[in-house]
Amino acid sequence: MLHRIWLGFFLIAFVAACWQWLGMGDSGVFQRMVESTFNMSKLTVELAIGLIGTLAFWLGMMKLAEASGLVDALARLLGPVFTRLMPEVPPRHPAIGSMTMNLSANLLGLDNAATPLGLKAMQDLQTLNPDKHTASNAQILFLVLNTSSVTLFPITVFLYRAQQGSADPTAVFIPILIATSCSTLVGLLVTCWVQRINLLQRTLLLWFGIGISLLLAFIGYFATLSVDELQRQSALVGNLLLFSAIMLFLLLAHRRQVNVYETFIEGAKQGFETAIMIIPYLLAMLVAIGVLRESGALEGFIWLLREGIALFGLDTRFADALPTALMKPLSGSGARAMMLETMNTHGVDSFAAQLASIIQGSTETTFYVLAVYFGAVGIRHTRHALWCGLSADLAGIVAAIFCGYWFFG
């Protein structure tokens, strides 16, 4: 399926570029598209090189976590949940601990730590996969949970709003939490429906009830804080928990008389290998996205959508934020650029800019994550992973639009 979508990106881009040339008189469109292939190729290598150090460090830390027994302890604690959602994963398997740490990093908005931990989890799941070139049910469910994971601290969005001069940079905090929660819930429900997983089990209902209660309590507490205090506490909590985890890995491994230095080096060696492995997959996706954007196809789709909405007499203000929504599953940097462009055009505290900020904080770069995570383990057939991930993105976008009108409309 992914190969058809990838080919479709190029075909759509070519048709759109021909229209730009023949119908609109834009003779430079093909030059921009070719330049985009070079730029995206360069960006691919830069991203991979940038990942090497981070991957090496966190894979080394994961090796210490395994040697310390912490991963095994996490597997025992959360095993009942994951073994019901992923029946093919045995209780206390290392993948359970890796998945838990990845989802926790995503929860705290720690992207630099989440990616290498997610790659480690995917590699652990690959050891259980009977067909090494086809994604297993467990790998698909993990990828969907990863791409749609609730983010408690969307600090990047706050910072960009502050830089653009927003009167209240964190005004989008609660809407983002609501929208990203909807994205996670829908992604989970759709994937479980496709995989025929029964969610009405006592253990799952208990854990979901605890998780929702904690989330509501968290929202209630942080909603009472001032802007400055919210930013201070969110940054403090995230980084404190992250460095505390590092110290915990080191001390527990040392207590077990593990040679922490050599064990770390052994795990870190995998970082370079993994970063090099993902380059072809990342290159293919980024180049396709780049030419699609430069061809004008995305802008044309947004125009058609706006006109279609207007025909029904509906409010079209949300269409100004749709460039961010359409770009986010394809490219994180592209979506960020779209959000900033919306802020510059309409004003940082305008409805369109606030909605674009909510979308930016509540959805994920599904194509990028799919290319990197599956590429790291050599999976070529993604089955229903893409559509389940995109369903979570769609839910997040729809929820973001509702929240935008609810809070700022």
PyMOL commands that set and color helices and strands:
alter all, ss='L'
color gray80, all
select helices_A, chain A and resi 2-22+29-68+70-85+94-107+111-126+137-147+155-163+173-194+202-222+227-255+260-277+279-294+297-311+317-327+332-346+351-362+366-375+385-408
alter helices_A, ss='H'
color red, helices_A
deselect
rebuild
show_as cartoon
